[in-house]
Amino acid sequence: MAAVGAGASPDAWAAPWGTRNRNRNRDVTAGDGLRSVAGVSVQFTILGSGSSGNCAYLETPSARILIDAGFSGRQIRQRLASIGRSPETLTAILVTHEHIDHIQGLGVIASKLDVPVYCNRLTREAAEGILECKLKAAIFQTGASFEVGDVTVDTFSVPHDAYDPVGFLLRTPAGDLGFLTDLGHATKLVQERVRSAQLLVLEANHDLKLLQSDTKRPWATKQRILSRHGHLSNDAAATVACEIASDRLRRIYLGHLSRDCNRPELARQTVVTKLTELGATHIEVNNTSQDTPCATVDLSSLGPTSG
């Protein structure tokens, strides 16, 4: 298929949090960074997130999109069924990178149901080699934007040990969602690309002390996780959250938590503490689960603000 396209401190805010809400229901242009339209329902569900599988579902009036497909095809079907949906209605699958915890069910879902897979060239080649199947791929150039129905997808490079890993900003009729999973550190470019998000999926993979004391992982694996192309720790996730905090950002979901080297409440408390110190108490922080989907959120209920 043809290609589809080519740090803040507390002193940075002069106005109190939320003082711009007076324009929250107006229809704004793409140049504002938000495209919220009053009364438009956009549903978002994290079907599961962790070191063994990652998958999320976004539904708008004209698009039904999976973001990654890191569970088996059977598991993805069951998790979609738990929210009253099925893979047969999907319009697209977006893939961040080729690691198996992001593509495990891709061959079954995409190939058997003829769902287009949006990824860059290197990710497609690597994924096809791992899955041993051909994908119906809509190739984008990293850094490009493209549309799936009424969703505009912005792509950007992230530092991780994959061939060409990306993050996403999904611009929907009810606001923007950011995806930052699997990255060793957040560059200034990465932070700027998700700054308009109302909802952010942010990696909080490990607690440093728990990782260092873990006896299951060899030192070489620990070095890879801790590297600048590895995974974000809880403390690093808290720093990223503070760097991009604004009166627009309303909810953060902490994803890709390690079963052995993290604890959900430890991850959440680390991020909440830093945001509270910053004064960003309006940002709700939630954990994700490897085993069960998160509650579905209607993006329009988060109260988009104009910028």
C-alpha positions in Angstrom: 0.0 0.0 0.0 1.2 3.5 -0.7 2.7 5.6 2.0 0.3 7.9 3.8 2.7 10.9 4.3 6.1 12.2 4.6 10.7 21.7 30.4 8.2 23.6 32.3 8.7 24.9 35.9 6.1 26.2 38.4 7.1 29.8 37.4 6.1 29.2 33.8 2.4 29.8 34.4 1.2 33.3 35.0 -2.4 32.3 35.3 -3.9 29.8 37.8 -4.8 26.3 36.6 -8.1 26.1 34.7 -8.6 29.9 34.1 -9.1 29.3 30.4 -12.1 27.1 30.8 -14.5 29.8 29.7 -14.0 28.7 26.0 -14.1 25.0 26.7 -17.1 24.2 24.5 -16.3 26.3 21.4 -15.3 24.6 18.2 -11.6 25.4 17.6 -9.4 25.0 14.6 -6.6 22.5 14.2 -4.1 25.3 14.8 -5.3 25.7 18.4 -3.9 22.2 19.2 -7.4 21.0 20.1 -10.4 20.2 18.0 -13.1 19.8 20.6 -16.7 19.9 19.5 -19.4 20.1 22.1 -21.6 17.0 22.3 -19.3 14.7 20.3 -18.6 11.4 22.0 -15.1 9.9 21.7 -14.6 6.6 23.7 -11.2 5.4 24.8 -10.4 2.1 26.5 -7.0 0.7 27.5 -7.6 -3.0 26.9 -4.4 -3.8 28.8 -0.9 -2.6 29.4 2.3 -4.2 30.8 5.5 -5.8 30.0 3.7 -8.8 28.4 1.1 -7.0 26.3 -0.2 -3.6 25.3 -3.4 -2.7 23.4 -5.9 0.2 23.5 -9.1 1.0 21.6 -10.3 4.4 20.4 -13.8 4.9 18.9 -15.0 8.1 17.3 -18.1 8.8 15.1 -16.2 7.6 12.0 -13.2 5.5 13.3 -12.6 2.4 15.4 -8.8 2.1 16.0 -6.6 -0.2 17.9 -3.3 1.2 19.2 -0.9 -1.7 19.2 -2.0 -5.4 19.3 0.2 -6.9 22.0 -2.1 -9.7 23.1 -3.1 -12.8 21.3 -5.9 -12.5 18.7 -8.2 -14.4 21.1 -7.4 -12.1 24.0 -8.0 -9.0 21.9 -11.3 -10.3 20.8 -12.3 -11.1 24.4 -11.3 -7.8 25.7 -13.1 -5.9 22.9 -16.2 -8.1 23.7 -16.0 -6.9 27.3 -16.8 -3.4 26.1 -19.4 -4.6 23.5 -17.1 -4.4 20.5 -15.5 -6.8 18.0 -12.4 -6.8 15.8 -14.6 -7.1 12.7 -15.6 -3.4 13.0 -12.0 -2.1 13.2 -11.0 0.5 10.7 -7.3 0.7 11.5 -4.5 -0.6 13.7 -1.7 1.8 14.7 1.7 0.2 15.7 4.3 2.0 17.7 7.1 -0.6 17.2 7.7 -4.3 16.5 8.3 -5.8 19.9 6.1 -8.8 20.6 4.3 -7.2 23.5 2.9 -4.7 20.9 2.3 -6.9 17.9 1.5 -10.4 19.2 -2.1 -10.5 17.8 -1.4 -8.3 14.8 -1.1 -11.2 12.3 -4.4 -12.8 13.3 -6.4 -9.6 13.6 -5.0 -7.6 10.7 -4.4 -10.4 8.1 -7.6 -12.5 8.7 -9.9 -9.5 8.9 -8.1 -7.4 6.3 -7.6 -4.4 8.7 -5.0 -1.9 7.5 -2.0 -1.5 9.7 -0.4 1.9 10.0 3.3 1.8 10.7 6.6 2.9 9.3 8.6 0.8 6.8 11.2 -0.5 9.2 8.5 -1.5 11.7 6.5 -3.3 9.0 9.6 -5.3 7.8 10.5 -6.3 11.4 7.0 -7.2 12.3 6.5 -9.3 9.2 9.7 -11.2 10.0 8.6 -11.9 13.6 5.1 -12.8 12.8 6.0 -14.7 9.5 3.1 -13.1 7.6 2.4 -10.2 5.3 0.6 -7.2 6.6 -1.8 -4.9 4.8 0.4 -1.9 5.7 -0.3 1.8 5.2 3.2 3.1 5.5 3.9 6.5 7.0 7.2 8.4 7.4 8.1 8.9 11.0 7.2 12.5 11.8 4.4 12.7 9.3 0.6 13.1 10.0 -2.3 11.2 8.4 -6.0 10.8 8.9 -8.1 7.8 9.8 -11.7 8.8 9.5 -12.1 11.9 11.7 -8.9 11.3 13.6 -5.6 13.0 12.7 -2.6 11.0 13.8 0.6 12.8 14.4 3.7 10.5 14.6 7.1 11.2 16.1 10.3 9.4 16.9 10.9 8.1 20.5 14.2 6.7 21.9 13.8 3.0 22.3 15.7 -0.2 21.3 13.6 -1.0 18.3 14.1 -0.3 14.5 12.0 2.9 14.2 9.8 3.3 17.3 7.2 6.1 17.4 4.8 7.8 19.7 1.4 9.1 18.7 -0.8 12.2 19.2 -4.3 11.4 18.2 -6.4 14.5 17.4 -10.1 13.6 17.7 -13.3 15.6 17.5 -13.4 15.7 21.3 -9.8 16.4 22.0 -6.3 15.0 21.9 -4.7 11.8 23.2 -1.0 11.2 23.6 0.9 7.9 23.6 4.3 7.6 25.2 5.1 4.0 25.9 8.5 2.3 25.5 11.0 5.0 25.6 14.3 5.5 27.5 13.9 9.2 27.9 11.6 11.9 26.7 13.4 14.4 24.4 12.2 18.0 24.1 10.7 17.0 20.8 8.7 14.2 22.3 7.4 16.5 25.1 6.3 19.2 22.6 4.5 16.7 20.4 2.1 15.6 23.2 1.7 19.0 24.9 -1.8 19.5 23.6 -3.1 16.2 25.0 -6.0 16.1 27.4 -5.3 12.4 28.1 -1.8 10.9 28.1 -0.7 7.2 28.2 2.7 7.4 29.8 5.2 4.6 30.5 6.1 4.0 34.2 8.0 0.7 33.7 10.0 0.2 36.9 11.1 1.4 40.3 14.8 1.9 40.3 15.4 0.1 43.6 13.2 -2.8 42.7 14.9 -3.2 39.4 18.4 -3.1 40.9 17.5 -5.7 43.5 15.7 -8.0 41.1 17.3 -11.4 40.9 15.6 -12.7 37.8 17.2 -10.3 35.3 20.9 -10.4 34.4 22.9 -7.2 34.7 22.9 -6.8 30.9 19.1 -6.8 30.8 19.0 -4.2 33.6 21.5 -2.0 31.7 19.3 -2.2 28.6 16.2 -1.2 30.6 18.0 1.7 32.3 19.6 3.0 29.1 18.5 6.1 27.2 16.9 3.7 24.7 15.2 1.5 27.3 12.2 2.2 29.6 11.1 5.1 31.8 11.3 4.6 35.6 8.6 5.9 37.9 10.8 8.9 38.7 11.4 9.6 35.0 7.7 9.3 34.3 7.0 11.8 37.1 9.5 14.2 35.6 7.9 13.9 32.1 4.4 14.5 33.6 5.6 17.7 35.2 7.4 18.9 32.1 4.2 18.7 30.0 1.6 19.5 32.6 -0.8 22.3 31.6 -4.4 23.2 32.2 -5.3 21.1 29.1 -3.9 17.8 30.5 -6.6 16.2 32.6 -5.8 12.5 32.9 -2.6 10.4 32.8 -2.7 6.6 32.5 0.6 4.9 33.7 1.4 2.1 31.3 3.8 -0.8 30.7 4.4 -1.5 34.4 6.8 -4.3 35.2 5.2 -7.2 37.2 8.5 -7.9 39.0 10.1 -4.4 39.2 7.2 -2.1 40.0 4.1 -1.8 42.1 1.0 0.0 40.8 0.5 2.2 43.9 4.2 3.0 44.0 4.2 4.2 40.4 1.0 6.2 40.9 2.2 7.8 44.2 5.5 8.8 42.6 3.8 10.7 39.8 1.0 12.2 42.0 3.6 13.5 44.5 5.6 15.4 41.9 2.4 16.8 40.2 1.1 17.9 43.6 4.4 19.7 44.4 4.0 21.5 41.0 0.5 22.5 41.8 -1.1 20.4 39.1 -3.6 18.8 41.3 -6.3 18.9 38.5 -4.5 16.0 36.7 -5.9 12.6 37.6 -3.4 9.8 37.6 -4.5 6.2 37.0 -2.7 2.9 36.7 -3.3 0.4 33.9 -3.4 -3.3 34.2 -1.9 -6.2 32.3 -4.8 -8.4 33.1 -8.0 -6.4 32.7 -9.2 -3.4 30.7 -9.4 0.0 32.2 -12.8 1.7 32.5 -13.8 3.4 29.2 -13.5 7.1 29.3 -15.5 9.6 27.2 -12.9 12.2 26.1 -15.5 14.9 25.9 -16.1 14.5 29.7 -12.6 15.6 30.5 -13.4 19.2 29.8 -11.1 20.3 26.9 -9.7 23.8 27.3 -8.6 26.2 24.6 -5.0 27.3 24.3 
